[in-house]
Amino acid sequence: MLLKEVKKHLSANVITGEERLGENIDYGYGCDLMSDVLAFVQNNVLLLTGLVHPQVIQTADILDIKAIVIVRGKKINDTFIQMAREKDITILTTGYSLFSACGILFEKGLQGEEIAHSEFSL
């Protein structure tokens, strides 16, 4: 799914990375625990979270996550925005809850990244 489609489906605002809205995302991953993100995310993922702490940007950078959707209409401070710009991470915001935002994107065709560890496979 293209980031511009994510923007449209979630009625999202673009905070950083407007020029990258033509990029494709293969999977979505909704989570507020960055330790889970570090443990389970492996692919070209759109991260959806309600956290607006610098650790989110650091985690995204480590995993080469190129786009993050901040849910629940959370306000983002200038430090978070500057870090995202420095790391070339697209930030979108939406008023939807994490559950609703993930559901909308899934309904529109974005697949979830399933847990990659075989002992947790579906």
Residue pairs with C-beta under 8 A, 6 or more apart in sequence:
1 24
1 25
1 46
1 105
1 108
1 109
1 110
2 21
2 22
2 23
2 24
2 25
3 17
3 20
3 21
3 22
3 23
3 24
3 25
3 46
3 67
3 90
3 92
4 21
4 22
5 108
6 12
6 25
6 46
6 67
6 69
6 92
6 105
6 110
7 14
7 21
7 92
9 104
9 105
9 108
10 69
10 92
10 94
10 96
10 101
10 104
10 105
11 94
11 95
11 96
12 69
12 92
12 93
12 94
13 92
13 93
13 94
14 21
14 90
14 91
14 92
15 70
15 76
15 81
15 84
15 91
15 92
15 93
16 81
16 84
16 85
16 89
16 90
16 91
17 67
17 84
17 88
17 89
17 90
17 91
20 66
20 67
20 88
20 90
21 90
23 66
23 67
23 90
24 44
25 44
25 45
25 46
25 66
25 67
25 110
26 43
26 44
26 45
26 111
27 43
27 44
27 45
27 46
27 110
27 111
27 112
27 113
28 45
28 46
28 48
28 102
28 105
28 106
28 110
28 111
28 112
28 113
29 37
29 40
29 41
29 45
29 46
29 47
29 48
29 112
29 113
30 47
30 48
30 49
30 98
30 99
30 101
30 102
31 37
31 47
31 48
31 49
32 49
32 50
32 51
32 98
34 51
34 55
34 56
34 59
37 47
37 59
37 63
38 59
38 62
38 63
40 113
40 115
40 116
40 117
41 47
41 63
41 65
41 113
42 63
42 113
42 116
43 113
44 66
45 63
45 65
45 113
46 65
46 67
46 68
46 69
46 105
46 110
47 56
47 60
47 65
47 67
47 68
47 69
48 68
48 69
48 71
48 98
48 101
48 102
48 105
49 56
49 68
49 69
49 70
49 71
49 98
50 70
50 71
50 72
50 74
50 98
51 70
52 70
52 74
52 75
52 76
52 77
52 80
53 80
54 79
54 80
54 83
56 68
56 80
57 68
57 80
57 83
57 84
57 87
57 89
58 83
59 65
60 66
60 68
60 87
60 89
61 87
61 89
65 89
66 88
66 89
66 90
67 89
67 90
67 91
67 92
68 84
68 89
68 90
68 91
68 92
69 92
69 93
69 94
69 101
70 76
70 91
70 92
70 93
70 94
71 93
71 94
71 96
71 97
71 98
71 101
72 95
72 96
72 97
72 98
73 93
73 94
73 95
74 93
76 91
76 93
80 91
81 91
84 90
84 91
94 101
96 104
102 112
106 112
114 121
114 122
115 121
115 122
